[in-house]
Amino acid sequence: MFKIKRMKTILALLLLIPSLSYSYCYQPSPPWSKPIKPSVPWCVNEWNNTHTCSDWEIESYYSDISNYNYEVESYVNDLQNYLYDAEDYVRCEINSLNY
């Protein structure tokens, strides 16, 4: 008699576990901040499309632009992952309604 009661309790707990796993939906958070585009060096005249910059200043600016492009690419990937996580969250919330 005691074994049957314990088996019923265990069976009830096992049946309850899947519903507990679906009861909490992880809400994703968006990426923290957008990349900041580097400013054009002071020695560049954008109006005339000329510059009086040294090679070091130009190379430094190009390096900053490369880093910015990498950060933008990373940010876009983070946004895409956020979108996938948000879709999963919506599915989880819908499934938790048990309709």
QUIHUDA-V332201 format. One record per pair of residues at least 4 apart in sequence whose C-alpha atoms are under 7 Angstrom apart, sorted by sequence separation. I is the first residue (numbers start at 1). J is the second residue. D is the distance in Angstrom with one decimal. If there is no record, write none. Layout:
BEGIN
i=I j=J d=D
i=I j=J d=D
END
This chain:
BEGIN
i=1 j=5 d=6.4
i=2 j=6 d=6.2
i=3 j=7 d=6.1
i=4 j=8 d=6.2
i=5 j=9 d=6.3
i=6 j=10 d=6.2
i=7 j=11 d=6.0
i=8 j=12 d=6.1
i=9 j=13 d=6.2
i=10 j=14 d=6.1
i=11 j=15 d=6.2
i=12 j=16 d=6.2
i=13 j=17 d=6.2
i=16 j=20 d=6.4
i=17 j=21 d=6.3
i=18 j=22 d=6.6
i=19 j=23 d=6.2
i=40 j=44 d=6.8
i=45 j=49 d=5.7
i=46 j=50 d=6.8
i=53 j=57 d=5.9
i=54 j=58 d=6.5
i=55 j=59 d=6.0
i=56 j=60 d=5.9
i=57 j=61 d=6.1
i=58 j=62 d=6.2
i=59 j=63 d=6.1
i=60 j=64 d=6.2
i=61 j=65 d=6.2
i=62 j=66 d=6.2
i=63 j=67 d=6.2
i=64 j=68 d=6.1
i=65 j=69 d=6.1
i=66 j=70 d=6.3
i=67 j=71 d=6.2
i=68 j=72 d=6.1
i=69 j=73 d=6.2
i=70 j=74 d=6.2
i=71 j=75 d=6.0
i=72 j=76 d=6.1
i=73 j=77 d=6.3
i=74 j=78 d=6.2
i=75 j=79 d=6.1
i=76 j=80 d=6.2
i=77 j=81 d=6.2
i=78 j=82 d=6.1
i=79 j=83 d=6.2
i=80 j=84 d=6.4
i=81 j=85 d=6.1
i=82 j=86 d=6.0
i=83 j=87 d=6.2
i=84 j=88 d=6.3
i=85 j=89 d=6.1
i=86 j=90 d=6.2
i=87 j=91 d=6.3
i=88 j=92 d=6.1
i=89 j=93 d=6.2
i=90 j=94 d=6.2
i=91 j=95 d=6.1
i=92 j=96 d=6.1
i=93 j=97 d=6.7
i=45 j=50 d=5.2
i=53 j=58 d=6.4
i=44 j=50 d=6.1
i=45 j=51 d=5.6
i=44 j=51 d=4.2
i=43 j=51 d=5.5
i=44 j=52 d=6.5
i=43 j=52 d=5.3
i=44 j=53 d=6.8
i=43 j=53 d=5.2
i=38 j=64 d=6.4
i=38 j=65 d=6.7
i=37 j=68 d=6.2
i=35 j=68 d=6.8
i=35 j=71 d=6.0
i=35 j=72 d=6.1
i=34 j=75 d=6.8
i=31 j=78 d=6.2
i=31 j=79 d=6.5
i=30 j=82 d=5.9
i=28 j=82 d=6.7
i=28 j=85 d=6.0
i=28 j=86 d=6.1
i=27 j=89 d=6.0
i=26 j=89 d=6.2
i=25 j=89 d=6.0
i=25 j=92 d=5.7
i=25 j=93 d=6.3
i=23 j=96 d=5.9
i=22 j=96 d=6.2
END
